[in-house]
Every structure is written in structure tokens, then in C-alpha cells.
Amino acid sequence: MLTLFFLTASAQQQEKPLSLNEAISLSIQNSKQLKVSQAKVAAANASLKEANEKQLPDVKVSGSYLRLTQPNIDLKLGKSEGEGGGKGAGPEVNSAAYGIASVSVPIFAGMMIQSGKEAARYLEQAAKLDVDKDREDIMQNTIAAYSNLYKAQAAVVLMKENLKQSTQRVFDFTNLEKNGLLARNDLLKAELQQSNYELALMDAENSLKVASLNMNIMLGLPDNTPLALDTTVFATDNNVDARSAADFEQLAYHNRKDIAAVNARERAANAGVKGAKGEYYPAVAFTGGYVAAYIPNVVTITNAVNAGLGLKYNLSSLWKTGSKVAGAKAQLAQVQASEAQLTDAIHLDVYQSYENYLLSHKKMDTYVKAIEQSEENYRITKNKQVNNLATTTDLLDADVANLQSHLNYAFAKADALVAYKKLLKAAGVLDTNNK
């Protein structure tokens, strides 16, 4: 039983291999935000169906069966002048029944039906485009979370390696201090650095736990699932995309889902203006009906079929419709202003993302040189310190600088990937480039 328990515990702690594409796929599948957007699409589909159904015939059926008290009926039909008819001389009537069926097929309604269908269709398109935009947002958030987890793991690995070296240094310095070959103060400096590395490792491990939890939540995995990332995705040949910022901006105007969505909403608002103006016009419809009635001892009506054209016009629309048209035009103006605002935002987003992408590659070049410089500096300083040509402080500072340069390079690789993906997102082609 104990053996089974330990095997199970070991299996639970086994790392799950996770590629970037798999992480993106899982985050899309488990996104609460995307489910909300898809529900809005379903609502837009229902609105479109409702708008289409307004052009279908209206069919109404009604009927009643009535029980009556004994009425006093004085029939004048068929009586000559001077011929009286006393009260109660008519037939006995104690019940009545009737049924009415009517149908109305709209022929013209001031273009309100067609405008409503058009507006609903464009709003449905906008809702679908919102889903695509949310999908790209989720992809970018996943890439950023994947990068943060990689940086957290790299920081822990580097801190453990430096702590191991620092522990060995303290051990060596302790022996030297016991033999009178090293000042007590130099040993304390080495021990202080070891303590600082231990604290830094604690912070790095805590950041790793938070980053792992965040990634597991995004992917819909258990909170304690260890993840083994595919670090090859961060390998880079440092070749910069040859396209200019203007090229990416043109891509954005053709591919961004948010600008396509606001264009669809503008067309829907235009249709709304036409629909509001439609109330100025009368409504024409084909009408038909059937009536049947039965009053015992009095009358029976069957096959009373009618058909014709119906015209309906609300005179109050002459003074009430203006405010509705003004409201529809105001909504159109609001959408158009949003479109202009979005155009400026896209221009800034693309150029800012492009400059950040170039900067990330420049930093990569600098950090590669910094690693070479810091490693050589540490090697020289260590040799000098052994030969009493450099102080222990110089050695410890060189060690910290070497650690920082390696951390900077590891972080820069992750930041370069995120910066490039952000540029693709700004251009509206992130989803295309990840397929």
C-alpha cells in the first residue's frame, strides 16, 4: 500500500510537457472570456432570426363561446308599418359562438423590415469579429504568461547555480580564515552574499509558483501541475523582420478584427437610420380572413372569406419620427467617431510595438556582449583575488555582475519573442502566423 502511495505521488508530480502552441490551444478552449463572447454571438444570431421573421405572414386565430341570459329581442325585419312586435316575440337565444382567422403579409413597411434585417446581419458580423479579436487577445496573453513562466524557471535555475557556487566559496573562505590566510571581514562578506542569494532564490521560487499557478488556471489544469516548457521557442537567430512599420500598419488596416467590427457596426448604424426614417411612410400589407358564427335559432355564418390590401399610417409619426431619426444619426456619429479613434490607436499600437520589437533585438546584442564581458571580468578578478591583487569585494561584485548578465540575457530572449508576437497582434496577423 505504501509503495502504491509513493508511486501515485510521484506520478502526480511528473512534469507535463507543454509547447507554446499547445498552451495557446488549451487557453482558448478554457477561456471564460471567449465563452462570454460566443454567447453574445448566439444572441446576435437570435436577433438576426427575429429580424428575418418580421417579413413572414402574421396569422391570428380567435374564437369564443358565450352563454347568454334570456334577452329581449325586438326584430323589425319583415314587419310592415303599424305592425307591432311585442317584446320577447323573437327566438330564444341563450348562447353564441364565433371564430375568426386572419392573415397579413407585409408588402411595404417603409423599408423598416429590410433595414432591421440589414442592421441585425451587420451586428452579427461584428459579434463574430469580436470573438476573433478576443481569441487574439487570449493568444497574446498566453504567450506573455508562457514567457513569464520561462523567465521564472530560468531565474530559479540561475539562482540555484550561483547559490551553489557561493556556498562553495564560503566553504573555501572558511578554511582560509581558519588557517589565517583570509581576513574575518572577507569571510563575512562572502557569507552575506550567500544569504542574499538565498533570499533571491526564495523570491524567484515564489515568482515561479505564482507564474505556474497563473498558467495552470489559463490552461484549465490542476493548480499544482508542474509544467516543462519547450525552451527552443525562445531560441533566436536574432534576425529582424525586414518589413517596415508602415508595412505592418497596412496589414493592420486590412486584418485587424476590431476595425472590421467597428466597420460592421457603422453599416448597422446606417441601416438603423434608414429604418428610423421608414416610420415616415405608410405600411401596406395583403390581408385575408375567415369568419364563422353560430347563434342558435338566429343565424349561422360559414365560408365568410375576405381578402384585400390593407393600408396603415400613423399620423403622429409626422412629429414623433424626427427624434428617432436624430437618435439613430447620433448613434451613427458615435460609431464613426469610435472608428476614427480606433484608427489613431492602431497607428500608435503598430509603431510602438515595432519600436519595442527593434529594441528587444538591440538589447539581445548588448546582453550577448555583456555575458562575454562579465564572464571574462569574473575570471580575471578571481585570479587577481587568489594572488591578492583584488579584494574580496571586487570578486563578489564581479560574481553579481556575471549573474545579472545571464539573467538579463535569459529574460531578453523571452521578451524578444513576446515583442514580436505583440507586433504581429498589432498588425492583426497573430492568429495567421500561429496556425
N, C-alpha and C positions, 0 to 999 in steps of 0.2 A: 504493500500500500504506500509506504514512504517513497519507494522507488518511482511509482506511478506519479506521486505528487510532485517530485522534483523534476521528472520528465515533462510534466504538464507545465510547470512553472517556467522551465527552460524554453519550451515551445512558445509560451506566451511572450517571452522577452526576445524572441527571434526577430531580427530586423526585417522589415518589409522593403524590398527593393522598390524604388519609386523614381520613374523617369519624369521629366518635365511634362511631356505630352500626356502621360497617364494622370499626373496631378491636375492638369487642366481639364481633362475629361471627367475626372471624379468631382471636381469642384463645380463643374457645370451641371452634372447630374444631381448634386445635392444642394444647389443654391436655392435658398429661400427667396432671394430677390428675384430670381428668374421665374420661380413659380408664381409670384405675385404678378409679374409682367405677363405671363402666359394666361393668367386668369383675366387680365384686362383685355387680352386678345379675344378670349371667349366671349366677354361682354360686348366687345365691338362686333363680333360675328352675329350675336343675337340682335344687336341694334340694326345691322345691315339686313338681316332677315325680316325684322319688323318693318323696315322701310320698304322692302320689296313687296311685302304682303299688303301694303296700302293700296296697290293698284288692282288687287283681286276683288271680285264681287263681294258686296255685303248682302248676306241672306238672313232675313229675320222671319221667325215664325212665332205667332202668338195665338192664344185661344182662351176661351173662358166658358165655364158652365155656371149659370146663375139660377138660383132659386128665388122666386118672386112671391110676394104677398098677393092676395087677390086684388087686382087693380080694377078701377072703374074705367071702362073704355067706352067712349062715345064715337062710333065710326060715322063719319059724314059721307063716306063714299057711297055712291049708288042711290042716294036719297034725293027725292025731289023737294023743291021749295015747299015749305009749310009742313013737310013730313017730319015729324019729330022723332027723335031717338032717345029713349029714356036711358038713364044711367044704368049701367050693368047689362045693357042689351047685347053687348059684344060677346065674343067667345071667351071661355075661361082660359086664362094664361097664368100658369104658376111656375114656369121655367123658361130659360132661353140659353142657347149655346151658339157660339160663333168661333170661327178660326180665320186667321189672316196670315198669308205668306207674302213676303215682298223681297225683291231683289233689286240691287242698284249697282251698276257697273260704271265707274268713273270714266268719263271721256276727256274732260279738260278740267283741271283744278288750278289754273294759274301757274302751272309748272312747279307747284309745291311738291307734288309727289316725286317727280323726276329729280328735282333739286335735293329733296331729302334722301333719295337713293344715292345720288352722287356724293353728297356730304358723308353719308354713312360709309360708303365704299372707301373714300379717302381717309376717313378716320380709322377704318380697319387697317389700311395700309400703314398708317402712322403707328398704330399699336404694334404691328408686326415688326416694324423698323425699330421701335423702342426695345423690343425683345433682342434684336440683333445687337443694338448698342449695349444693352445690359450684358449680353454674352461677352462682348469685347472687354467691358469693364471687369467682369469676373476673370477673364483670361489674364488681364494685366495685373489684377490683384493677386492672382495665383502665382504669376511669375515673380512678383515682388516678394511674396511670402516664401516661395521656394528659395529665392536669393538670400533672404534674411536667415532662413534656416541653415543654408550653406555657410554663411558668414559666422553664424553662431557655432556651428560644428568646427569650422576652421579655427576660430578663436580658442575653443577648448583644447583642440589638438596642439596648437602652438603654445598655449599657456602651460599645458602639461609637460611639453618638451622643455620649455625654459625653466619650469619649476624643477624638473629632474636635474638639469644642468646646475641650477642654483643650489640645490640640495647637495650635489656632489662638491660644489665649490665650498660650501660651508663645512663639509666634512674635511676637505683638504686644508682649509684655513684653520680649522680647529686643531689639527695635528701640528701645523706650522706654529700656531700660537702656543701650544703645549711645549714645543721644543725651543721656544724663544726666538723663532725666526719670523714672527709676524706680530705686529702690534695688536693689542686687545681692541683698540678702536677700529682697525680694519676688519677684524672678525665680526664686530657688531654691525658694521656697515653691510657686510655680506648677509648676516642673519636678518637684518632689516629688509634687505631686498628680497630675501626668501619669503618673509612674511607678506611683503607687498604682492609678490607673485601668487601666494596662496589666496590672498584676498581677491586679486584679479581673477583667479581661476574660479572662485566662488561666484563672482559676478557673471563670468562667462557661462558657467554651468546653469545659473539661474536664467540667464537670457536664452540659453538653449532649451530649457524646459518650457518657457513661455512661447518661443518660436515653434517648438514641436506641437504644443497644445493648439496653437492657432492654426497650424497646418492640418492637424487631425480633425479639427472642427470644420474647416473648409471642405475637407475631403469626405466627411461623414464617417470617419474611422473612430474606434475607441480612443479615449484621451491618452492612454499610456502606450499607444502603438509606436515602437521605435522605427524610424524611417532611415533607410540607406539611400542617399541621393546619388543620382548619376552626375558625378562631378565633371564628366567630359563635356557637358553642355556649356561649362564656363571656360573651357579651353578656347583660346582665340589666337588667330594668326595676326591680329592687330591691323588687318586691312580695313580701311574706312570705306563705307559705301560711297561710290563715286557720284551718286545723284546729289544735286544741289537742294538747298532749302526750297527754292521755287518749284523744283520738280515734285517734292513731297507735298507742297501746298496744292498744286494742281491735282495730285492724287486725292488729296483730302476732299476737295470740292466735288470730285466725281464718285468717291467711295464712302465718305462718312455717312453713317446711318442717321445721326442726329440732324444733319442738314437735309437729308432726304425726308425725314419725318416732319420737319417744320415746313418743307415744301408741300407735303401732302396735306398738312393742316391748313396751309394757306389756300389750297384748292377747295378744301372743305368749307372754309370760311367764305370764299367766293360763292360757292353753291348755297350757303346759308343766306347770303344777301339776296340772291335770286329767289330763294324760297320765301323770304320775308316780303319781297315785292309782289309775289304771287297773290297775296291777300287782297291786292287792289282789284283783282279780276273775279268775275263770277265763276261758279262751278257748274259744269254741265255733266249730266250722267244719264245713262239709259236706265229706265226704271220699268219694272214689271211687278205684277202681283196677282194673287188669287184670294178670293173671299168666299167663305161658305158660312151660312147661318141657318139656324133652325129654331123657330118659335112654335111650339105645339099649337095646333088649331088656328094659327095665324099665317105663317109664311115659312117656306123652305127655299133657300137660295143655294144653288150649286153652279159650278162652271162659270163663275163670275171672274173672268181673266181680264187683266188690263195690262197695257204696255204703252210706252211712250218715252219722251225725253223730259228730263227734269232740269230746271234752272234754279239755282240758289245764289242769292247775293246778299251779303250783309252790309247794309248801308253804313253802319258805324265804322266799317273798315276804312272809309274815306278819311276819317280823322284819327283813327286809332293805329293804323298800319305804319304811319310815319315814324313813330317812336320805335317800332320793332325793326324797321329798316335801319334807323340810326344806330340801334344797338348792334345789329349784325355788321354794319360798316365799322363800328368801333372795335368789334372783335377781330375783324379782318385787319384793321390798322395795328392792333396789338400783335397779331401774328407776324405781320410784316416787319414791325419794329424788332421783334424777337429774332427774326431771320437776319436782320442787319447786325444785331448784337452778336449773334452766333458767328457770323462771318468774321467779325473782328476777333472774336475769341479763338476761332480756328487759325487765323493768321498768326496770332501770338503763340498759340499752343504749338504749332508746327515749328516756328522759328526758335522758340525756347527749347523744345525737345531736340531740335537739330544741333543747337549750340551745346546743350548738355551732352549729347552723343559725341560730338567732336572733343569736348573737354574730357570725357571719360577715357578716350584713347590717348590724349596727351598725358593724362595722369598715369596711364599704364606705362608709357615710355619712360616717364620720370621715375616711377617706382621700380622698374627693372634696373635702372641705373643705381637707384638708391640701395637696392639689395646688394648689388656688387660692391658699392662703396662701404656699406655698413659691415658686410662680412670681412672685407679686407681691413677696415679700420679695427674691427674686433680682434682679428688675427694679429695685427701689428701691436695693438695695445696690450694684448695678453702676453706677447713675447717681451715687450718692454717691462710689463709688471713683474714677470718672472725674473728679469735681470735688474729689477729695482730702478728702472728708468721711467716708469709711470706709476702713478698712485693707484691704490685700490679703487678710489672714487672714479678715476678715469676708466678703469676696467668695467666697473658696474654701469657707468654711463654708456659705454660702448655696447654693452650687452643689451641695455634697454633700447638703444637706438636700433640695434640689429633686430630685436623682436618687433619693434614698431614698424620697421620697413617691410618685414614679412607679412605682418598683419595688414598693412596698407595695400600691399600687392594682392593679397587674397581678397580683400574687400573690393579692390578696384576691378578685379575680374568679374565679380558678381554685379557690381554697379554698371559695368560696361554692357553686360547682357540686358539688364533692366532698362538702361538708357536707350538701347537700340530698339527693344520691343516697345518702349514708350513712343519712340519716333514712328514706328510702324502703326501704332494705335492712333496717333495724331493724324496720320495720313489715311486712316480708315482701311488699312490692308493687313492688320494684325491677324485676323481670322484666316485670311487667304494664305499668309505665309506660314501658318501653323498646321495646315492640312497636309 
